[in-house]
Amino acid sequence: MISSKVGHSLDPAILRVYRILFGNRIVSPNVLTLCGLLFSLLAAMFVGLRGPLFVGAICLFVSGFFDLLDGAVARDAKMVTSFGGYLDSVLDRYSDLLVMLGISIHFLRLDHPDPLFSMLSFFAAIGTAIVPYAKARAQAASIGCANGFLERPERIILLMIGLGFDVLRPIVVILAVLTHVTVLQRVFLAKRAVRERAFGEGPES
C-alpha cells in the first residue's frame, strides 16, 4: 500500500541524505543493494544471537534506507538496468528471509524457549516469500497484480516496531496472518484481471 501511494516522491529527500554521506561520488546502485543485504544480515545476527533487539531494529532501518537509496540513485544517475532491478529483487528476498530466520532462532534461544512462536515466525517467513512471488508470477503472465495489503515497506515497518519496542510476538502473529492474506488478495486480483481481459477480448454481442 505504501509503495503505491508514495512511489518515488521520497527520492529528493533520499538523494539529499546520499549527498551528505557520499558527496558528489556516484556509488553503483548494485553496491548500495549489497549494503542493504549486509545490514539485514547484521539485523538477523543481533536478533538471532540475542543481542540488543533495538540494535537489530537500527540495522533493519539502515537496510531499508539502502533499499530506497539504490533505486533513487539509479534513477537520478540514469543507471537503471534490468539486471539492477533483478538483483535488487533477489537480494530483497534474502534480506527478508534472513531477518525472519533470526527471529525464529531468537525464540528458540530465550531463557524459556518458545517453539510455538519460532514456528509462527517460519510460517510468516513463508508468507513473506510468497507475497512477491505471487506478484512476479502474475507479471510473468502479463496479469496486473501490483497492489497488496502487506507489501515489503509495511513488513519492514512492523518488524522495526517489533524489534525496537520488544513486541515481537504480536508482530509475528500479524505477519503470520496478513502475509498470507496478501497472497490470497493477489490471487484474487490476478483471477479478476484474467476474467476482465477475457471478457474484454471476447466477441461483441
C-alpha positions as CSV (number, residue, x, y, z in Angstrom):
1,M,0.0,0.0,0.0
2,I,2.7,2.4,1.0
3,S,4.7,1.8,-2.2
4,S,1.7,2.6,-4.5
5,K,0.9,5.8,-2.6
6,V,4.4,7.1,-2.1
7,G,6.0,6.0,-5.3
8,H,9.3,7.8,-6.0
9,S,8.2,11.0,-4.2
10,L,10.8,10.4,-1.5
11,D,13.7,10.4,-4.0
12,P,14.7,14.1,-3.4
13,A,15.0,13.7,0.3
14,I,16.8,10.4,0.0
15,L,19.3,11.9,-2.5
16,R,20.0,14.8,-0.1
17,V,21.0,12.3,2.5
18,Y,23.0,10.4,-0.1
19,R,25.0,13.6,-0.9
20,I,25.7,14.2,2.8
21,L,27.1,10.7,3.1
22,F,28.9,10.3,-0.3
23,G,29.2,13.9,-1.6
24,N,29.2,14.0,-5.4
25,R,30.7,10.5,-5.9
26,I,28.5,8.1,-7.8
27,V,28.2,4.8,-5.9
28,S,27.0,1.9,-8.0
29,P,23.3,1.2,-7.2
30,N,24.2,-2.5,-7.1
31,V,26.8,-1.8,-4.4
32,L,24.1,0.0,-2.4
33,T,21.8,-3.0,-2.9
34,L,24.6,-5.2,-1.4
35,C,24.9,-2.8,1.5
36,G,21.2,-3.3,2.2
37,L,21.7,-7.1,2.3
38,L,24.7,-6.7,4.7
39,F,22.7,-4.7,7.2
40,S,19.8,-7.2,7.0
41,L,22.3,-9.9,7.8
42,L,23.6,-7.9,10.8
43,A,20.0,-7.4,12.0
44,A,19.4,-11.2,11.8
45,M,22.6,-11.8,13.7
46,F,21.8,-9.4,16.5
47,V,18.3,-10.8,16.8
48,G,19.2,-14.5,16.5
49,L,22.2,-14.3,18.8
50,R,20.2,-12.5,21.4
51,G,21.9,-9.2,21.0
52,P,20.0,-6.0,21.8
53,L,16.9,-6.0,19.8
54,F,16.9,-2.3,19.3
55,V,20.3,-2.6,17.5
56,G,18.6,-5.1,15.2
57,A,15.9,-2.5,14.6
58,I,18.5,0.1,13.7
59,C,20.3,-2.3,11.3
60,L,16.9,-3.1,9.7
61,F,16.2,0.6,9.3
62,V,19.6,1.2,7.6
63,S,18.9,-1.8,5.4
64,G,15.5,-0.3,4.4
65,F,17.2,3.0,3.7
66,F,19.7,1.4,1.3
67,D,16.8,-0.4,-0.4
68,L,15.3,3.0,-1.1
69,L,18.6,4.6,-1.9
70,D,19.7,2.2,-4.7
71,G,16.6,2.9,-6.7
72,A,16.8,6.7,-6.2
73,V,20.5,6.8,-7.2
74,A,19.9,4.6,-10.2
75,R,17.1,6.9,-11.4
76,D,19.0,10.1,-10.7
77,A,22.2,8.9,-12.4
78,K,20.4,7.3,-15.3
79,M,21.8,3.9,-14.3
80,V,18.6,1.9,-14.2
81,T,19.2,-1.5,-15.7
82,S,17.2,-4.7,-16.0
83,F,19.9,-6.6,-14.1
84,G,19.9,-4.0,-11.3
85,G,16.2,-4.5,-10.8
86,Y,16.6,-8.2,-10.9
87,L,19.5,-8.2,-8.4
88,D,17.5,-5.9,-6.1
89,S,14.5,-8.2,-6.1
90,V,16.6,-11.3,-5.4
91,L,18.6,-9.8,-2.6
92,D,15.4,-8.3,-1.1
93,R,14.2,-11.9,-0.7
94,Y,17.4,-12.9,1.1
95,S,17.2,-9.8,3.3
96,D,13.6,-10.6,4.3
97,L,14.2,-14.3,5.0
98,L,17.4,-13.7,6.9
99,V,15.6,-11.4,9.3
100,M,12.8,-13.9,9.8
101,L,15.4,-16.6,10.3
102,G,17.0,-14.5,13.0
103,I,13.6,-14.0,14.7
104,S,12.8,-17.7,14.6
105,I,16.1,-18.5,16.2
106,H,15.6,-15.8,18.8
107,F,12.5,-17.6,20.1
108,L,14.5,-20.8,20.5
109,R,17.3,-19.2,22.3
110,L,15.2,-17.5,25.0
111,D,15.8,-18.5,28.6
112,H,12.4,-20.2,28.2
113,P,12.4,-21.3,24.6
114,D,9.2,-20.7,22.7
115,P,8.9,-23.2,19.9
116,L,5.4,-22.1,19.0
117,F,6.5,-18.6,18.1
118,S,9.6,-20.0,16.4
119,M,7.2,-22.0,14.1
120,L,4.9,-19.0,13.7
121,S,8.0,-17.0,12.6
122,F,8.7,-19.6,10.0
123,F,5.1,-19.5,8.8
124,A,5.4,-15.8,8.5
125,A,8.6,-16.3,6.5
126,I,6.7,-18.5,4.1
127,G,4.1,-15.7,3.5
128,T,6.9,-13.2,3.2
129,A,8.5,-15.2,0.4
130,I,5.2,-16.0,-1.4
131,V,3.9,-12.4,-1.5
132,P,6.5,-11.1,-4.0
133,Y,6.4,-14.5,-5.8
134,A,2.6,-14.1,-6.4
135,K,3.2,-10.7,-8.0
136,A,6.2,-11.9,-10.1
137,R,4.3,-14.9,-11.5
138,A,1.3,-12.6,-12.4
139,Q,3.6,-10.2,-14.1
140,A,5.3,-13.0,-16.0
141,A,1.9,-14.0,-17.3
142,S,1.1,-10.3,-18.2
143,I,-1.5,-10.2,-15.5
144,G,-2.0,-7.0,-13.5
145,C,-1.3,-7.7,-9.8
146,A,0.6,-4.7,-8.4
147,N,-1.2,-4.0,-5.2
148,G,-1.2,-5.8,-1.9
149,F,-2.3,-5.2,1.7
150,L,1.1,-6.0,3.4
151,E,3.9,-5.3,1.0
152,R,7.6,-5.0,1.8
153,P,7.6,-1.5,3.3
154,E,4.7,-2.4,5.7
155,R,6.5,-5.6,6.7
156,I,9.8,-3.7,7.4
157,I,8.0,-1.1,9.5
158,L,6.2,-3.7,11.5
159,L,9.5,-5.6,12.2
160,M,11.2,-2.4,13.2
161,I,8.4,-1.7,15.7
162,G,8.6,-5.3,17.0
163,L,12.4,-5.1,17.5
164,G,12.6,-1.5,18.6
165,F,9.9,-1.9,21.3
166,D,10.5,-5.6,22.1
167,V,7.0,-6.6,21.0
168,L,8.0,-9.3,18.6
169,R,5.2,-11.8,19.5
170,P,2.2,-9.7,18.3
171,I,4.2,-8.5,15.3
172,V,4.9,-12.2,14.3
173,V,1.2,-13.0,14.7
174,I,0.3,-10.1,12.4
175,L,2.9,-11.1,9.8
176,A,1.9,-14.8,10.0
177,V,-1.7,-13.8,9.2
178,L,-1.5,-10.8,6.9
179,T,1.2,-12.0,4.6
180,H,-0.9,-15.0,3.7
181,V,-4.0,-12.7,3.4
182,T,-2.0,-10.6,1.0
183,V,-1.1,-13.7,-1.1
184,L,-4.8,-14.6,-1.3
185,Q,-5.6,-11.0,-2.2
186,R,-3.1,-11.1,-5.1
187,V,-4.5,-14.5,-6.3
188,F,-8.0,-13.0,-6.4
189,L,-6.7,-9.8,-8.1
190,A,-4.9,-11.9,-10.7
191,K,-8.1,-14.0,-11.3
192,R,-10.2,-10.9,-11.7
193,A,-7.7,-9.4,-14.1
194,V,-7.8,-12.6,-16.2
195,R,-11.6,-12.6,-16.3
196,E,-11.7,-8.9,-17.2
197,R,-9.1,-9.4,-20.0
198,A,-11.0,-12.5,-21.3
199,F,-14.3,-10.5,-21.3
200,G,-12.7,-7.5,-23.0
201,E,-11.2,-9.7,-25.7
202,G,-14.4,-11.6,-26.3
203,P,-16.7,-11.1,-29.3
204,E,-19.1,-8.2,-29.1
205,S,-22.8,-9.1,-28.8
